Amino acid sequence: MAEPGAIQVQGVSAEEHRLVLGLRAASPEAVRELCDRFGPKLHWFAAARLSGDAQTAEEVMVEALADAARNIRRFDPRRSTLSAWLYGIVRRKLQGELRKRRWRKSVPLSAQVPFDEVTNTASGPDLAEALTSRLEAQRQVAVVAQALSGLEFEVLVLSRIDQLSAREIGQAVGRSERAIHSLLHRARQKARERLMTDEA
């Protein structure tokens, strides 16, 4: 039997519905599951938007998850998926952070790949290859970020990295699904052109 006041919506997965009910009941297990399931993705999204500033991204992610757990009764599954709602919270926090620091699209020193993070997983020739690969991926993200508007970059990350649907992205950023398709098309085209120019 459903919890009194619980909203059941066709199309919402049983797993998501169970998690939301657990959060509304202030279950520590549900809060842990929320963090385990969404924390890494939200952290990556925030770090990408903050030019790789992993420490600030972690603060944003933790604040967003805490807000989500506290305000779970505001989540309406008729209006968005849980993922889209969470990304919306992170976006609002990022906008405040970016306004505060007058964000520039560059990779700060704090965004450098931590050496010990790579050395934990590789050694010898593999270590050199792992470092080169991580640094190159980071450089390409910075190059793409410079070529796109903030919204185009967010939409591209949400689509390619976090694998949200156009509908979910629209819910997270407050745009129509059609507008998201248009933004994605433009972002992909600009990113491709910028990377090709960079390689030339």
C-alpha atoms as a printed R data frame, in Angstrom:
    type eleno elety resid chain resno      x      y       z
1   ATOM     1    CA   MET     A     1  0.000  0.000   0.000
2   ATOM     2    CA   ALA     A     2  1.315  3.466  -0.944
3   ATOM     3    CA   GLU     A     3  2.335  5.981   1.688
4   ATOM     4    CA   PRO     A     4 -0.391  8.599   2.337
5   ATOM     5    CA   GLY     A     5  0.186 11.564   0.040
6   ATOM     6    CA   ALA     A     6  2.552  9.604  -2.219
7   ATOM     7    CA   ILE     A     7  2.224 10.459  -5.877
8   ATOM     8    CA   GLN     A     8  2.271  7.482  -8.187
9   ATOM     9    CA   VAL     A     9  2.731  8.292 -11.842
10  ATOM    10    CA   GLN     A    10  2.614  5.981 -14.807
11  ATOM    11    CA   GLY     A    11  6.061  5.772 -16.414
12  ATOM    12    CA   VAL     A    12  7.981  6.364 -13.179
13  ATOM    13    CA   SER     A    13 10.115  3.330 -12.406
14  ATOM    14    CA   ALA     A    14  9.345  1.297  -9.299
15  ATOM    15    CA   GLU     A    15 12.967  1.829  -8.191
16  ATOM    16    CA   GLU     A    16 12.668  5.630  -8.405
17  ATOM    17    CA   HIS     A    17  9.282  5.560  -6.667
18  ATOM    18    CA   ARG     A    18 10.738  3.442  -3.837
19  ATOM    19    CA   LEU     A    19 13.698  5.811  -3.459
20  ATOM    20    CA   VAL     A    20 11.452  8.882  -3.299
21  ATOM    21    CA   LEU     A    21  9.231  7.239  -0.675
22  ATOM    22    CA   GLY     A    22 12.314  6.345   1.369
23  ATOM    23    CA   LEU     A    23 13.576  9.927   1.187
24  ATOM    24    CA   ARG     A    24 10.162 11.272   2.211
25  ATOM    25    CA   ALA     A    25 10.285  8.939   5.215
26  ATOM    26    CA   ALA     A    26 13.782 10.324   6.052
27  ATOM    27    CA   SER     A    27 15.338  6.859   5.701
28  ATOM    28    CA   PRO     A    28 19.157  6.963   6.089
29  ATOM    29    CA   GLU     A    29 19.409  4.064   3.596
30  ATOM    30    CA   ALA     A    30 17.486  6.106   1.013
31  ATOM    31    CA   VAL     A    31 19.773  9.111   1.545
32  ATOM    32    CA   ARG     A    32 22.814  6.834   1.093
33  ATOM    33    CA   GLU     A    33 21.305  5.394  -2.082
34  ATOM    34    CA   LEU     A    34 20.603  8.899  -3.420
35  ATOM    35    CA   CYS     A    35 24.239  9.887  -2.836
36  ATOM    36    CA   ASP     A    36 25.698  6.659  -4.249
37  ATOM    37    CA   ARG     A    37 23.476  6.679  -7.301
38  ATOM    38    CA   PHE     A    38 23.570 10.354  -8.279
39  ATOM    39    CA   GLY     A    39 26.613 11.811  -6.488
40  ATOM    40    CA   PRO     A    40 29.324 10.858  -9.024
41  ATOM    41    CA   LYS     A    41 27.298 12.060 -12.037
42  ATOM    42    CA   LEU     A    42 26.342 15.353 -10.392
43  ATOM    43    CA   HIS     A    43 29.955 15.884  -9.289
44  ATOM    44    CA   TRP     A    44 31.263 15.311 -12.817
45  ATOM    45    CA   PHE     A    45 28.662 17.694 -14.262
46  ATOM    46    CA   ALA     A    46 29.519 20.392 -11.718
47  ATOM    47    CA   ALA     A    47 33.281 19.923 -12.262
48  ATOM    48    CA   ALA     A    48 32.880 20.211 -16.039
49  ATOM    49    CA   ARG     A    49 30.872 23.418 -15.608
50  ATOM    50    CA   LEU     A    50 33.474 24.789 -13.167
51  ATOM    51    CA   SER     A    51 36.430 24.179 -15.508
52  ATOM    52    CA   GLY     A    52 37.557 21.131 -13.580
53  ATOM    53    CA   ASP     A    53 37.492 22.700 -10.096
54  ATOM    54    CA   ALA     A    54 36.830 19.374  -8.339
55  ATOM    55    CA   GLN     A    55 36.786 20.774  -4.805
56  ATOM    56    CA   THR     A    56 34.092 23.394  -5.484
57  ATOM    57    CA   ALA     A    57 32.213 20.842  -7.595
58  ATOM    58    CA   GLU     A    58 32.149 18.478  -4.627
59  ATOM    59    CA   GLU     A    59 30.783 21.233  -2.378
60  ATOM    60    CA   VAL     A    60 28.067 22.012  -4.940
61  ATOM    61    CA   MET     A    61 27.189 18.320  -5.289
62  ATOM    62    CA   VAL     A    62 26.976 17.765  -1.517
63  ATOM    63    CA   GLU     A    63 24.826 20.885  -1.023
64  ATOM    64    CA   ALA     A    64 22.540 19.852  -3.881
65  ATOM    65    CA   LEU     A    65 22.040 16.320  -2.533
66  ATOM    66    CA   ALA     A    66 21.405 17.666   0.974
67  ATOM    67    CA   ASP     A    67 18.837 20.131  -0.418
68  ATOM    68    CA   ALA     A    68 17.200 17.361  -2.432
69  ATOM    69    CA   ALA     A    69 16.893 15.095   0.612
70  ATOM    70    CA   ARG     A    70 15.532 17.971   2.734
71  ATOM    71    CA   ASN     A    71 13.075 19.176   0.094
72  ATOM    72    CA   ILE     A    72 12.040 15.861  -1.460
73  ATOM    73    CA   ARG     A    73  8.370 16.690  -0.928
74  ATOM    74    CA   ARG     A    74  8.760 19.413  -3.569
75  ATOM    75    CA   PHE     A    75  9.678 16.800  -6.181
76  ATOM    76    CA   ASP     A    76  6.715 16.176  -8.473
77  ATOM    77    CA   PRO     A    77  7.151 13.115 -10.723
78  ATOM    78    CA   ARG     A    78  4.369 14.435 -12.975
79  ATOM    79    CA   ARG     A    79  6.644 17.308 -13.985
80  ATOM    80    CA   SER     A    80 10.085 15.699 -14.281
81  ATOM    81    CA   THR     A    81 12.220 12.679 -13.567
82  ATOM    82    CA   LEU     A    82 14.243 12.547 -10.367
83  ATOM    83    CA   SER     A    83 17.459 12.948 -12.415
84  ATOM    84    CA   ALA     A    84 16.206 16.090 -14.143
85  ATOM    85    CA   TRP     A    85 15.043 17.556 -10.814
86  ATOM    86    CA   LEU     A    86 18.473 16.911  -9.246
87  ATOM    87    CA   TYR     A    87 20.355 18.429 -12.190
88  ATOM    88    CA   GLY     A    88 18.074 21.468 -11.910
89  ATOM    89    CA   ILE     A    89 19.124 21.917  -8.274
90  ATOM    90    CA   VAL     A    90 22.813 21.590  -9.201
91  ATOM    91    CA   ARG     A    91 22.412 24.093 -12.055
92  ATOM    92    CA   ARG     A    92 20.907 26.708  -9.737
93  ATOM    93    CA   LYS     A    93 23.792 26.266  -7.297
94  ATOM    94    CA   LEU     A    94 26.322 26.473 -10.134
95  ATOM    95    CA   GLN     A    95 24.769 29.665 -11.473
96  ATOM    96    CA   GLY     A    96 25.195 31.262  -8.059
97  ATOM    97    CA   GLU     A    97 28.797 30.067  -7.833
98  ATOM    98    CA   LEU     A    98 29.618 31.275 -11.347
99  ATOM    99    CA   ARG     A    99 28.076 34.691 -10.686
100 ATOM   100    CA   LYS     A   100 30.092 34.942  -7.490
101 ATOM   101    CA   ARG     A   101 33.419 34.260  -9.128
102 ATOM   102    CA   ARG     A   102 32.679 35.792 -12.553
103 ATOM   103    CA   TRP     A   103 33.612 32.474 -14.075
104 ATOM   104    CA   ARG     A   104 36.138 32.369 -16.898
105 ATOM   105    CA   LYS     A   105 36.291 29.459 -19.324
106 ATOM   106    CA   SER     A   106 39.799 28.293 -18.525
107 ATOM   107    CA   VAL     A   107 41.309 25.406 -16.622
108 ATOM   108    CA   PRO     A   108 42.673 26.750 -13.318
109 ATOM   109    CA   LEU     A   109 45.599 25.208 -11.433
110 ATOM   110    CA   SER     A   110 43.126 23.497  -9.129
111 ATOM   111    CA   ALA     A   111 41.789 21.612 -12.154
112 ATOM   112    CA   GLN     A   112 45.069 19.842 -12.932
113 ATOM   113    CA   VAL     A   113 44.834 16.059 -12.804
114 ATOM   114    CA   PRO     A   114 46.046 14.995  -9.338
115 ATOM   115    CA   PHE     A   115 49.156 12.861  -9.840
116 ATOM   116    CA   ASP     A   116 48.409 10.541  -6.904
117 ATOM   117    CA   GLU     A   117 44.942  9.837  -8.318
118 ATOM   118    CA   VAL     A   118 46.483  8.424 -11.490
119 ATOM   119    CA   THR     A   119 49.401  6.663  -9.775
120 ATOM   120    CA   ASN     A   120 46.969  4.650  -7.667
121 ATOM   121    CA   THR     A   121 45.706  2.901 -10.779
122 ATOM   122    CA   ALA     A   122 48.755  2.656 -13.054
123 ATOM   123    CA   SER     A   123 52.528  2.209 -13.058
124 ATOM   124    CA   GLY     A   124 55.468  2.256 -15.493
125 ATOM   125    CA   PRO     A   125 54.527  2.747 -19.163
126 ATOM   126    CA   ASP     A   126 50.854  2.459 -18.213
127 ATOM   127    CA   LEU     A   127 51.263  5.423 -15.858
128 ATOM   128    CA   ALA     A   128 52.668  7.665 -18.597
129 ATOM   129    CA   GLU     A   129 49.862  6.617 -20.925
130 ATOM   130    CA   ALA     A   130 47.207  7.171 -18.249
131 ATOM   131    CA   LEU     A   131 48.548 10.638 -17.420
132 ATOM   132    CA   THR     A   132 48.744 11.614 -21.091
133 ATOM   133    CA   SER     A   133 45.222 10.367 -21.717
134 ATOM   134    CA   ARG     A   134 43.753 12.189 -18.693
135 ATOM   135    CA   LEU     A   135 45.510 15.452 -19.535
136 ATOM   136    CA   GLU     A   136 44.463 15.286 -23.193
137 ATOM   137    CA   ALA     A   137 40.815 14.633 -22.271
138 ATOM   138    CA   GLN     A   138 40.940 17.552 -19.834
139 ATOM   139    CA   ARG     A   139 42.480 19.809 -22.493
140 ATOM   140    CA   GLN     A   140 39.764 18.881 -24.991
141 ATOM   141    CA   VAL     A   141 37.002 19.659 -22.473
142 ATOM   142    CA   ALA     A   142 38.573 23.096 -21.899
143 ATOM   143    CA   VAL     A   143 38.826 23.708 -25.664
144 ATOM   144    CA   VAL     A   144 35.174 22.758 -26.200
145 ATOM   145    CA   ALA     A   145 34.054 24.894 -23.208
146 ATOM   146    CA   GLN     A   146 35.696 27.949 -24.792
147 ATOM   147    CA   ALA     A   147 33.821 27.422 -28.047
148 ATOM   148    CA   LEU     A   148 30.341 27.049 -26.515
149 ATOM   149    CA   SER     A   149 27.997 29.226 -24.518
150 ATOM   150    CA   GLY     A   150 27.412 28.122 -20.920
151 ATOM   151    CA   LEU     A   151 24.026 26.634 -21.789
152 ATOM   152    CA   GLU     A   152 25.331 24.828 -24.888
153 ATOM   153    CA   PHE     A   153 28.137 23.311 -22.809
154 ATOM   154    CA   GLU     A   154 25.719 22.180 -20.058
155 ATOM   155    CA   VAL     A   155 23.334 20.618 -22.578
156 ATOM   156    CA   LEU     A   156 26.174 18.785 -24.335
157 ATOM   157    CA   VAL     A   157 27.522 17.415 -21.041
158 ATOM   158    CA   LEU     A   158 24.062 16.318 -19.892
159 ATOM   159    CA   SER     A   159 23.489 14.530 -23.203
160 ATOM   160    CA   ARG     A   160 26.887 12.971 -23.934
161 ATOM   161    CA   ILE     A   161 28.298 12.329 -20.476
162 ATOM   162    CA   ASP     A   162 25.275 11.975 -18.214
163 ATOM   163    CA   GLN     A   163 23.149 10.467 -21.002
164 ATOM   164    CA   LEU     A   164 19.941 12.313 -20.151
165 ATOM   165    CA   SER     A   165 17.243 12.368 -22.814
166 ATOM   166    CA   ALA     A   166 16.343 15.651 -24.547
167 ATOM   167    CA   ARG     A   167 13.128 15.675 -22.503
168 ATOM   168    CA   GLU     A   168 15.029 15.298 -19.204
169 ATOM   169    CA   ILE     A   169 17.555 17.970 -20.209
170 ATOM   170    CA   GLY     A   170 14.677 20.296 -21.035
171 ATOM   171    CA   GLN     A   171 13.197 19.671 -17.583
172 ATOM   172    CA   ALA     A   172 16.560 20.379 -15.940
173 ATOM   173    CA   VAL     A   173 17.316 23.618 -17.814
174 ATOM   174    CA   GLY     A   174 13.770 24.902 -18.316
175 ATOM   175    CA   ARG     A   175 13.608 24.630 -22.109
176 ATOM   176    CA   SER     A   176 11.347 22.736 -24.510
177 ATOM   177    CA   GLU     A   177 12.454 19.403 -25.946
178 ATOM   178    CA   ARG     A   178 12.560 20.997 -29.402
179 ATOM   179    CA   ALA     A   179 14.831 23.793 -28.128
180 ATOM   180    CA   ILE     A   180 17.144 21.183 -26.591
181 ATOM   181    CA   HIS     A   181 17.455 19.323 -29.908
182 ATOM   182    CA   SER     A   182 18.373 22.621 -31.563
183 ATOM   183    CA   LEU     A   183 20.891 23.494 -28.828
184 ATOM   184    CA   LEU     A   184 22.456 20.030 -29.029
185 ATOM   185    CA   HIS     A   185 22.794 20.226 -32.801
186 ATOM   186    CA   ARG     A   186 24.469 23.645 -32.567
187 ATOM   187    CA   ALA     A   187 26.714 22.582 -29.658
188 ATOM   188    CA   ARG     A   188 27.904 19.413 -31.432
189 ATOM   189    CA   GLN     A   189 28.629 21.329 -34.618
190 ATOM   190    CA   LYS     A   190 30.579 24.066 -32.813
191 ATOM   191    CA   ALA     A   191 32.486 21.498 -30.706
192 ATOM   192    CA   ARG     A   192 33.444 19.492 -33.822
193 ATOM   193    CA   GLU     A   193 34.619 22.619 -35.653
194 ATOM   194    CA   ARG     A   194 36.620 23.834 -32.642
195 ATOM   195    CA   LEU     A   195 38.338 20.470 -32.128
196 ATOM   196    CA   MET     A   196 39.169 20.192 -35.836
197 ATOM   197    CA   THR     A   197 40.677 23.693 -35.776
198 ATOM   198    CA   ASP     A   198 42.601 22.815 -32.628
199 ATOM   199    CA   GLU     A   199 44.087 19.711 -34.253
200 ATOM   200    CA   ALA     A   200 45.072 21.511 -37.471
